[in-house]
Amino acid sequence: MYQQIKNRIEAPVRKLKLSEILEKLWTYLIVDFITKLPLVAGKDAILVVCDRLSKMTHFMAITKETSAEELERLFRNNIWKLCELSESMMSDRKPQFAAEIT
């Protein structure tokens, strides 16, 4: 069952899926790294942690060789001390990254 639209054959559009409703701050996080920066005060990367609801962001200077244990300490001292543990964490890194941090 295909429709021809503007000389292209496409499958019919499915129903839209509603997005989840975010209700609490710092519960759903987005985590990313800014790397390949010039070395300043012994740091050459930035860990970016963003709250998906409020878009508030924390930036933490790190080195690109920072281990998962050190990242966990940074989370504990800078993010989790301000709020409770997050329910979800999105990152463009491998799934093992988020699994080791949470």
Backbone torsions as a table, in degrees:
resi	resn	phi	psi	omega
1	MET	NA	90.4	-178.9
2	TYR	-118.1	150.4	177.1
3	GLN	-111.3	144.5	176.7
4	GLN	-98.0	118.6	-178.0
5	ILE	-127.2	122.7	177.2
6	LYS	49.2	48.3	177.2
7	ASN	63.8	19.1	175.5
8	ARG	-124.2	147.5	177.2
9	ILE	-101.5	120.7	-177.8
10	GLU	-131.7	151.6	174.4
11	ALA	-70.3	148.2	178.4
12	PRO	-62.0	148.7	-178.1
13	VAL	-71.7	137.2	177.9
14	ARG	-85.8	169.2	177.2
15	LYS	-65.4	146.3	178.3
16	LEU	-71.8	143.0	177.1
17	LYS	-97.8	128.6	-179.9
18	LEU	-70.0	142.0	176.6
19	SER	-74.2	153.7	176.7
20	GLU	-68.4	147.9	-179.4
21	ILE	-93.9	118.5	179.2
22	LEU	-87.9	132.0	-174.1
23	GLU	-120.4	-27.0	-175.2
24	LYS	-117.3	141.1	177.0
25	LEU	-68.6	145.9	175.2
26	TRP	58.0	31.6	175.9
27	THR	-102.1	-34.0	179.7
28	TYR	-118.7	113.3	-171.8
29	LEU	-112.7	152.8	169.4
30	ILE	-118.3	129.5	-177.2
31	VAL	-122.0	135.3	177.9
32	ASP	-150.5	165.7	179.4
33	PHE	-121.2	140.9	169.3
34	ILE	-108.3	117.0	-174.2
35	THR	-120.6	-178.9	179.3
36	LYS	59.1	40.2	176.6
37	LEU	-94.6	157.3	175.4
38	PRO	-64.9	147.4	-178.1
39	LEU	-69.3	120.1	178.2
40	VAL	-134.2	122.0	-179.6
41	ALA	53.6	35.3	177.4
42	GLY	79.7	5.6	-178.9
43	LYS	-115.5	140.9	-179.4
44	ASP	-135.7	16.7	179.1
45	ALA	-153.4	163.7	178.7
46	ILE	-130.2	130.7	172.6
47	LEU	-92.1	124.3	-178.9
48	VAL	-111.6	123.9	177.5
49	VAL	-122.0	120.5	-175.4
50	CYS	-121.8	135.4	174.2
51	ASP	-81.9	126.2	-176.1
52	ARG	-68.5	-27.0	-177.8
53	LEU	-79.1	-54.3	-173.9
54	SER	-94.5	-14.9	-175.3
55	LYS	66.3	15.7	172.5
56	MET	-68.8	144.7	-172.7
57	THR	-134.3	141.2	171.6
58	HIS	-111.1	137.5	175.8
59	PHE	-118.3	128.9	-179.9
60	MET	-127.8	126.1	178.9
61	ALA	-74.5	130.5	-179.6
62	ILE	-141.1	178.0	170.6
63	THR	-105.3	158.0	-178.8
64	LYS	-70.0	-13.4	177.0
65	GLU	-93.9	11.9	-178.8
66	THR	-61.7	130.4	-177.9
67	SER	-82.1	168.3	178.1
68	ALA	-63.2	-35.2	178.6
69	GLU	-65.5	-40.2	178.3
70	GLU	-68.8	-36.6	176.6
71	LEU	-65.9	-38.2	177.1
72	GLU	-62.4	-41.3	177.5
73	ARG	-63.2	-41.8	177.2
74	LEU	-61.1	-43.3	177.0
75	PHE	-61.6	-46.5	-178.0
76	ARG	-60.9	-44.5	-175.2
77	ASN	-79.9	-24.5	-173.5
78	ASN	-114.7	-29.6	-176.5
79	ILE	-109.2	-56.6	-173.5
80	TRP	-71.2	-20.5	176.9
81	LYS	-73.1	-22.5	178.4
82	LEU	-86.5	-23.6	-177.6
83	CYS	-151.8	177.3	179.7
84	GLU	-80.0	178.0	179.8
85	LEU	-61.0	146.7	-179.0
86	SER	-78.2	154.9	177.2
87	GLU	-86.8	-32.9	178.7
88	SER	-145.4	152.1	180.0
89	MET	-138.5	123.3	178.0
90	MET	-106.1	137.4	178.4
91	SER	-151.1	152.4	176.5
92	ASP	-87.3	5.8	174.9
93	ARG	-82.8	176.5	178.9
94	LYS	-64.1	155.1	-179.2
95	PRO	-58.5	-25.7	-179.6
96	GLN	-63.8	-28.5	179.6
97	PHE	-60.5	-54.4	-179.1
98	ALA	-65.2	-34.0	-179.8
99	ALA	-65.8	-37.6	-179.4
100	GLU	-75.1	-31.5	-178.5
101	ILE	-75.8	-41.3	-173.4
102	THR	-87.6	NA	NA
